[in-house]
């Protein structure tokens, strides 16, 4: 049965939040606020938070900087996952990811369908791994980030979640690079 196994030890992660928007500021970034609050309430450490405009070069530079920082375990972005001309987050993720976590986007859209119906097809939410760091691109709406955290990430980023979770895979995320170096 799936759930939190209270006999196991919780392992806090170092998580960053990046809001991608041409209009959001620290004062009105409600989706970033919702993520930051949930991360801390879950017992993790919010180690950085930033806002980048919908500019592929700036987003990529920020992501690469955080990916190479060994103190960061997870990067969560909010915004830029739609289908308009300025929505470039998935394209930037394609440039930085080593591997996609296909099931994340599929699961997000399935859960979202129950709340917003067929409008969920407009979301290009996705997850992946780069340099041993987990990355998740969420839509920019506050409700969408709450749903993604509350229904998926809260559990998969908890070392006590059974039958399995993303945390227990972390020591093995760099295996492909280690075998290539041998």
C-alpha positions in Angstrom: 0.0 0.0 0.0 1.3 3.4 -0.9 1.9 6.0 1.8 4.3 7.5 4.3 6.2 4.9 6.4 6.6 6.7 9.8 9.2 4.1 10.8 11.6 5.5 8.3 13.7 8.7 8.8 12.8 11.8 6.9 15.6 13.3 4.8 15.3 17.0 4.1 16.4 18.2 0.7 17.8 21.4 -0.5 15.3 22.9 -3.0 15.3 26.0 -5.2 12.3 27.7 -6.7 12.6 29.6 -10.0 9.6 31.6 -11.2 9.6 32.2 -15.0 7.6 35.2 -15.9 7.7 38.6 -17.7 5.2 40.1 -15.2 5.8 38.5 -11.8 7.8 40.3 -9.1 8.7 39.3 -5.5 5.6 41.1 -4.4 3.1 39.3 -6.6 4.7 35.9 -7.1 1.9 33.9 -5.6 2.9 30.6 -7.2 6.5 31.0 -5.9 5.1 31.9 -2.5 2.9 28.8 -2.5 5.8 26.5 -3.5 8.2 28.1 -1.0 5.7 27.7 1.9 5.0 24.1 1.0 8.7 23.2 0.7 9.5 24.6 4.2 6.3 23.1 5.8 7.3 19.7 4.5 10.6 20.0 6.3 12.9 20.7 3.3 15.3 23.6 3.0 14.5 26.4 0.5 18.1 27.3 -0.4 17.4 29.8 -3.2 14.5 31.5 -4.9 14.6 33.7 -8.0 12.5 35.2 -10.9 13.7 35.1 -14.5 12.0 36.6 -17.5 10.8 34.3 -20.3 14.2 34.5 -21.9 15.8 31.2 -22.9 19.4 32.3 -22.3 18.7 33.6 -18.8 16.7 30.6 -17.8 19.3 28.2 -19.0 22.1 30.1 -17.3 20.2 30.0 -14.0 19.4 26.3 -14.3 22.9 25.3 -15.2 24.3 27.4 -12.3 22.0 25.6 -9.9 22.5 22.1 -11.5 26.3 22.4 -10.9 25.9 23.5 -7.3 26.4 20.3 -5.2 24.3 21.9 -2.4 21.1 21.8 -4.5 19.1 18.6 -4.8 16.0 19.8 -6.6 15.0 22.7 -8.8 11.3 23.5 -9.2 10.3 26.1 -11.8 6.9 27.8 -12.1 5.7 29.3 -15.4 6.5 29.2 -19.1 5.1 25.7 -19.7 2.1 26.7 -21.9 1.9 26.9 -25.7 2.2 30.6 -26.4 5.2 32.2 -28.1 6.8 33.3 -24.9 6.4 29.9 -23.1 10.0 28.5 -23.5 10.6 26.5 -20.3 10.2 23.0 -21.8 12.6 23.9 -24.6 15.2 25.1 -22.1 14.7 22.0 -20.0 15.4 19.9 -23.2 18.8 21.6 -23.5 19.8 20.9 -19.9 18.3 17.5 -18.9 20.3 14.3 -19.0 17.0 12.3 -18.7 13.3 13.1 -18.7 10.9 11.7 -16.1 8.1 11.2 -18.5 5.7 10.0 -15.8 5.8 13.3 -14.0 4.1 15.3 -16.8 1.7 12.5 -17.5 0.7 12.2 -13.9 0.4 16.0 -13.5 -1.9 16.2 -16.5 -4.0 13.2 -15.3 -4.5 14.8 -11.9 -5.1 18.2 -13.4 -7.8 16.8 -15.8 -9.9 16.0 -12.7 -9.8 19.7 -11.8 -9.7 21.7 -15.1 -10.9 19.2 -17.7 -9.5 19.2 -21.2 -7.7 22.5 -20.6 -4.9 20.4 -19.0 -3.7 19.6 -22.6 -2.3 23.1 -22.7 0.2 22.3 -20.0 3.7 21.1 -20.9 4.7 20.4 -17.3 7.7 18.0 -17.2 10.4 16.5 -14.9 13.9 15.3 -15.4 17.4 14.9 -14.0 20.5 16.8 -14.9 23.9 16.4 -13.2 22.3 14.5 -10.4 19.8 17.2 -9.7 16.0 16.7 -10.1 14.2 19.4 -12.1 10.5 19.9 -12.3 8.8 22.5 -14.6 5.3 23.5 -13.4 2.7 25.8 -14.9 2.6 29.3 -13.5 -0.8 29.2 -11.9 -0.9 29.1 -8.1 -3.4 26.3 -8.2 -1.2 24.2 -10.6 1.8 24.5 -8.3 -0.2 23.6 -5.3 -1.6 20.5 -7.1 1.8 19.4 -8.3 3.3 19.8 -4.9 0.4 18.4 -2.8 -0.4 15.5 -5.1 3.0 14.4 -6.5 6.2 16.1 -5.3 5.3 16.1 -1.6 5.3 12.3 -1.7 8.1 11.6 -4.2 10.4 14.0 -2.4 9.8 12.3 0.9 12.3 9.6 1.8 9.6 7.8 3.8 7.2 7.3 0.9 6.5 3.7 0.0 6.7 1.6 -2.2 9.4 3.9 -3.6 10.4 7.5 -4.0 12.9 9.7 -5.9 15.1 10.2 -2.9 16.3 6.6 -2.7 17.4 6.9 -6.3 19.6 10.0 -5.7 22.9 8.0 -5.1 22.5 6.4 -8.5 21.6 9.4 -10.6 25.2 9.8 -11.9 25.9 6.2 -12.7 26.0 6.8 -16.5 28.7 9.5 -16.0 30.8 7.2 -13.7 30.7 4.3 -16.2 31.7 6.6 -19.1 34.7 7.8 -17.0 35.9 4.2 -16.3 
